[in-house]
Amino acid sequence: MTQVAFHFGAPDKLAYALRLLRKASATGARILVVADADLLPRLDAALWASAATDFRPHCVGHAAPQVLSRSPIVLAEPGLDLMAHTYDVLVNLSVTLPPEIERYQRVIEVVSTDDEDRAQARPRWKWYAEHGYAIDRHDLQLRS
């Protein structure tokens, strides 16, 4: 069964996502990142602006099929159909519940300290719990 983790309390969702992507991609996993239209271009630009030693190859979900199949990290908006490709990890930075959760080995939900973002994460948490997923909690506020 898919492993689900909520990383909540991220003071800066973008900065945390960058660290998470560096760590996850170092394992060799193929990663799909789903982010809303306002965050996606900022994440893409931040990945390109990384230092040479931190750079992670990536592409956006509208890339050509041959680019999508070779990119270890793909950035996509919710609803973009990328089912023709296989990913190990789904990182959800969006406020929506990603479809077909069972396709991934791991799903990581990143939730900021923003009250609205936290409120929008609660129904996703509830859905995972109601569908039998064991949820790993990672309270980032306790780590600081």
Phi and psi in degrees as GROMACS dihedral restraints (atoms count N, CA, C in turn):
[ dihedral_restraints ]
;  ai    aj    ak    al  type     phi  dphi    fc
    3     4     5     6     1   -59.0    20    10
    4     5     6     7     1   135.0    20    10
    6     7     8     9     1   -86.1    20    10
    7     8     9    10     1   131.8    20    10
    9    10    11    12     1  -118.2    20    10
   10    11    12    13     1   132.4    20    10
   12    13    14    15     1  -132.4    20    10
   13    14    15    16     1   137.0    20    10
   15    16    17    18     1  -107.9    20    10
   16    17    18    19     1   120.6    20    10
   18    19    20    21     1  -104.5    20    10
   19    20    21    22     1   101.3    20    10
   21    22    23    24     1  -117.2    20    10
   22    23    24    25     1   156.4    20    10
   24    25    26    27     1    90.4    20    10
   25    26    27    28     1    22.1    20    10
   27    28    29    30     1   -71.8    20    10
   28    29    30    31     1   115.5    20    10
   30    31    32    33     1   -64.9    20    10
   31    32    33    34     1   -31.7    20    10
   33    34    35    36     1  -134.0    20    10
   34    35    36    37     1   100.9    20    10
   36    37    38    39     1   -58.9    20    10
   37    38    39    40     1   -40.4    20    10
   39    40    41    42     1   -65.8    20    10
   40    41    42    43     1   -48.8    20    10
   42    43    44    45     1   -62.0    20    10
   43    44    45    46     1   -40.3    20    10
   45    46    47    48     1   -67.0    20    10
   46    47    48    49     1   -41.2    20    10
   48    49    50    51     1   -60.9    20    10
   49    50    51    52     1   -39.5    20    10
   51    52    53    54     1   -61.7    20    10
   52    53    54    55     1   -46.4    20    10
   54    55    56    57     1   -62.6    20    10
   55    56    57    58     1   -43.2    20    10
   57    58    59    60     1   -62.3    20    10
   58    59    60    61     1   -42.7    20    10
   60    61    62    63     1   -66.3    20    10
   61    62    63    64     1   -39.1    20    10
   63    64    65    66     1   -60.2    20    10
   64    65    66    67     1   -45.8    20    10
   66    67    68    69     1   -67.0    20    10
   67    68    69    70     1   -48.0    20    10
   69    70    71    72     1   -67.1    20    10
   70    71    72    73     1   -39.0    20    10
   72    73    74    75     1   -72.1    20    10
   73    74    75    76     1   -24.1    20    10
   75    76    77    78     1   -65.2    20    10
   76    77    78    79     1   -19.8    20    10
   78    79    80    81     1   -83.3    20    10
   79    80    81    82     1    -7.6    20    10
   81    82    83    84     1    89.6    20    10
   82    83    84    85     1     4.6    20    10
   84    85    86    87     1   -71.4    20    10
   85    86    87    88     1   146.7    20    10
   87    88    89    90     1   -89.1    20    10
   88    89    90    91     1   130.9    20    10
   90    91    92    93     1  -124.3    20    10
   91    92    93    94     1   130.3    20    10
   93    94    95    96     1  -105.5    20    10
   94    95    96    97     1   125.3    20    10
   96    97    98    99     1  -109.9    20    10
   97    98    99   100     1   122.7    20    10
   99   100   101   102     1  -107.1    20    10
  100   101   102   103     1   122.5    20    10
  102   103   104   105     1  -140.7    20    10
  103   104   105   106     1   150.5    20    10
  105   106   107   108     1   -69.0    20    10
  106   107   108   109     1   160.0    20    10
  108   109   110   111     1   -56.3    20    10
  109   110   111   112     1   -29.0    20    10
  111   112   113   114     1   -76.3    20    10
  112   113   114   115     1   -30.4    20    10
  114   115   116   117     1   -90.7    20    10
  115   116   117   118     1   -30.9    20    10
  117   118   119   120     1   -56.2    20    10
  118   119   120   121     1   -50.6    20    10
  120   121   122   123     1   -66.2    20    10
  121   122   123   124     1   -31.7    20    10
  123   124   125   126     1   -68.3    20    10
  124   125   126   127     1   -39.3    20    10
  126   127   128   129     1   -65.9    20    10
  127   128   129   130     1   -43.6    20    10
  129   130   131   132     1   -59.0    20    10
  130   131   132   133     1   -48.4    20    10
  132   133   134   135     1   -63.3    20    10
  133   134   135   136     1   -39.9    20    10
  135   136   137   138     1   -66.2    20    10
  136   137   138   139     1   -37.0    20    10
  138   139   140   141     1   -65.7    20    10
  139   140   141   142     1   -38.8    20    10
  141   142   143   144     1   -69.8    20    10
  142   143   144   145     1   -29.9    20    10
  144   145   146   147     1   -85.2    20    10
  145   146   147   148     1    -1.0    20    10
  147   148   149   150     1   -62.2    20    10
  148   149   150   151     1   153.3    20    10
  150   151   152   153     1   -61.4    20    10
  151   152   153   154     1   155.8    20    10
  153   154   155   156     1   -54.0    20    10
  154   155   156   157     1   -37.7    20    10
  156   157   158   159     1   -75.9    20    10
  157   158   159   160     1   -17.8    20    10
  159   160   161   162     1  -103.1    20    10
  160   161   162   163     1    -6.6    20    10
  162   163   164   165     1   -61.5    20    10
  163   164   165   166     1   136.5    20    10
  165   166   167   168     1  -122.8    20    10
  166   167   168   169     1   120.7    20    10
  168   169   170   171     1   -58.0    20    10
  169   170   171   172     1   139.8    20    10
  171   172   173   174     1  -160.4    20    10
  172   173   174   175     1   170.0    20    10
  174   175   176   177     1  -150.4    20    10
  175   176   177   178     1   171.2    20    10
  177   178   179   180     1   -94.4    20    10
  178   179   180   181     1   159.3    20    10
  180   181   182   183     1   -63.1    20    10
  181   182   183   184     1   -17.9    20    10
  183   184   185   186     1   -91.9    20    10
  184   185   186   187     1     9.7    20    10
  186   187   188   189     1   -67.4    20    10
  187   188   189   190     1   165.2    20    10
  189   190   191   192     1   -61.5    20    10
  190   191   192   193     1   149.1    20    10
  192   193   194   195     1   -53.2    20    10
  193   194   195   196     1   -39.3    20    10
  195   196   197   198     1   -68.0    20    10
  196   197   198   199     1   -29.1    20    10
  198   199   200   201     1   -74.1    20    10
  199   200   201   202     1   -44.2    20    10
  201   202   203   204     1   -58.6    20    10
  202   203   204   205     1   -40.2    20    10
  204   205   206   207     1   -71.3    20    10
  205   206   207   208     1   -19.5    20    10
  207   208   209   210     1  -105.0    20    10
  208   209   210   211     1   -11.1    20    10
  210   211   212   213     1   -83.2    20    10
  211   212   213   214     1   127.1    20    10
  213   214   215   216     1   -72.0    20    10
  214   215   216   217     1   -22.6    20    10
  216   217   218   219     1  -129.1    20    10
  217   218   219   220     1   127.0    20    10
  219   220   221   222     1  -121.1    20    10
  220   221   222   223     1   129.7    20    10
  222   223   224   225     1  -103.8    20    10
  223   224   225   226     1   125.8    20    10
  225   226   227   228     1  -142.6    20    10
  226   227   228   229     1   152.0    20    10
  228   229   230   231     1   -81.2    20    10
  229   230   231   232     1   155.6    20    10
  231   232   233   234     1   -57.1    20    10
  232   233   234   235     1   141.2    20    10
  234   235   236   237     1    90.8    20    10
  235   236   237   238     1   -12.1    20    10
  237   238   239   240     1   -71.1    20    10
  238   239   240   241     1   127.6    20    10
  240   241   242   243     1   -81.7    20    10
  241   242   243   244     1   106.1    20    10
  243   244   245   246     1  -120.2    20    10
  244   245   246   247     1    26.3    20    10
  246   247   248   249     1   -68.8    20    10
  247   248   249   250     1   -13.3    20    10
  249   250   251   252     1   -74.2    20    10
  250   251   252   253     1   -11.0    20    10
  252   253   254   255     1  -114.1    20    10
  253   254   255   256     1   156.4    20    10
  255   256   257   258     1  -109.8    20    10
  256   257   258   259     1   135.0    20    10
  258   259   260   261     1  -130.3    20    10
  259   260   261   262     1   146.4    20    10
  261   262   263   264     1   -85.2    20    10
  262   263   264   265     1   -39.3    20    10
  264   265   266   267     1  -126.2    20    10
  265   266   267   268     1   136.8    20    10
  267   268   269   270     1  -112.5    20    10
  268   269   270   271     1   121.8    20    10
  270   271   272   273     1  -104.5    20    10
  271   272   273   274     1   115.9    20    10
  273   274   275   276     1  -101.2    20    10
  274   275   276   277     1   111.4    20    10
  276   277   278   279     1  -104.5    20    10
  277   278   279   280     1     1.9    20    10
  279   280   281   282     1   -87.3    20    10
  280   281   282   283     1   167.0    20    10
  282   283   284   285     1   -89.4    20    10
  283   284   285   286     1    -5.3    20    10
  285   286   287   288     1  -100.1    20    10
  286   287   288   289     1   157.9    20    10
  288   289   290   291     1   -79.9    20    10
  289   290   291   292     1   125.0    20    10
  291   292   293   294     1   -68.8    20    10
  292   293   294   295     1   146.9    20    10
  294   295   296   297     1   -79.9    20    10
  295   296   297   298     1   159.5    20    10
  297   298   299   300     1    51.0    20    10
  298   299   300   301     1    54.1    20    10
  300   301   302   303     1   -54.6    20    10
  301   302   303   304     1   -35.4    20    10
  303   304   305   306     1   -65.3    20    10
  304   305   306   307     1   -11.1    20    10
  306   307   308   309     1   -73.4    20    10
  307   308   309   310     1   -15.0    20    10
  309   310   311   312     1  -110.5    20    10
  310   311   312   313     1   148.2    20    10
  312   313   314   315     1   -71.7    20    10
  313   314   315   316     1   -38.7    20    10
  315   316   317   318     1  -136.7    20    10
  316   317   318   319     1   143.4    20    10
  318   319   320   321     1  -123.2    20    10
  319   320   321   322     1   127.9    20    10
  321   322   323   324     1  -119.1    20    10
  322   323   324   325     1   118.4    20    10
  324   325   326   327     1   -97.2    20    10
  325   326   327   328     1   125.3    20    10
  327   328   329   330     1  -107.2    20    10
  328   329   330   331     1   125.2    20    10
  330   331   332   333     1  -124.9    20    10
  331   332   333   334     1   130.1    20    10
  333   334   335   336     1   -82.8    20    10
  334   335   336   337     1  -174.9    20    10
  336   337   338   339     1   -84.7    20    10
  337   338   339   340     1    -8.0    20    10
  339   340   341   342     1   -62.5    20    10
  340   341   342   343     1   131.1    20    10
  342   343   344   345     1   -58.5    20    10
  343   344   345   346     1   -40.9    20    10
  345   346   347   348     1   -66.4    20    10
  346   347   348   349     1   -42.0    20    10
  348   349   350   351     1   -63.1    20    10
  349   350   351   352     1   -41.7    20    10
  351   352   353   354     1   -64.0    20    10
  352   353   354   355     1   -42.7    20    10
  354   355   356   357     1   -63.9    20    10
  355   356   357   358     1   -37.2    20    10
  357   358   359   360     1   -73.4    20    10
  358   359   360   361     1   -21.1    20    10
  360   361   362   363     1   -79.2    20    10
  361   362   363   364     1   -26.6    20    10
  363   364   365   366     1   -57.5    20    10
  364   365   366   367     1   -45.4    20    10
  366   367   368   369     1   -64.2    20    10
  367   368   369   370     1   -31.9    20    10
  369   370   371   372     1   -67.3    20    10
  370   371   372   373     1   -44.9    20    10
  372   373   374   375     1   -56.5    20    10
  373   374   375   376     1   -47.9    20    10
  375   376   377   378     1   -60.8    20    10
  376   377   378   379     1   -41.8    20    10
  378   379   380   381     1   -62.1    20    10
  379   380   381   382     1   -47.6    20    10
  381   382   383   384     1   -58.3    20    10
  382   383   384   385     1   -46.6    20    10
  384   385   386   387     1   -62.8    20    10
  385   386   387   388     1   -44.4    20    10
  387   388   389   390     1   -65.4    20    10
  388   389   390   391     1   -24.0    20    10
  390   391   392   393     1   -98.9    20    10
  391   392   393   394     1    15.4    20    10
  393   394   395   396     1    84.9    20    10
  394   395   396   397     1    10.7    20    10
  396   397   398   399     1   -82.1    20    10
  397   398   399   400     1   131.0    20    10
  399   400   401   402     1   -78.2    20    10
  400   401   402   403     1   130.6    20    10
  402   403   404   405     1  -108.0    20    10
  403   404   405   406     1   125.2    20    10
  405   406   407   408     1   -87.7    20    10
  406   407   408   409     1   129.0    20    10
  408   409   410   411     1   -99.3    20    10
  409   410   411   412     1   131.6    20    10
  411   412   413   414     1  -128.5    20    10
  412   413   414   415     1    97.6    20    10
  414   415   416   417     1   -85.0    20    10
  415   416   417   418     1   105.2    20    10
  417   418   419   420     1   -71.9    20    10
  418   419   420   421     1   -20.6    20    10
  420   421   422   423     1   -69.9    20    10
  421   422   423   424     1   -29.9    20    10
  423   424   425   426     1   -73.4    20    10
  424   425   426   427     1   -20.4    20    10
  426   427   428   429     1   -83.8    20    10
  427   428   429   430     1   -19.3    20    10
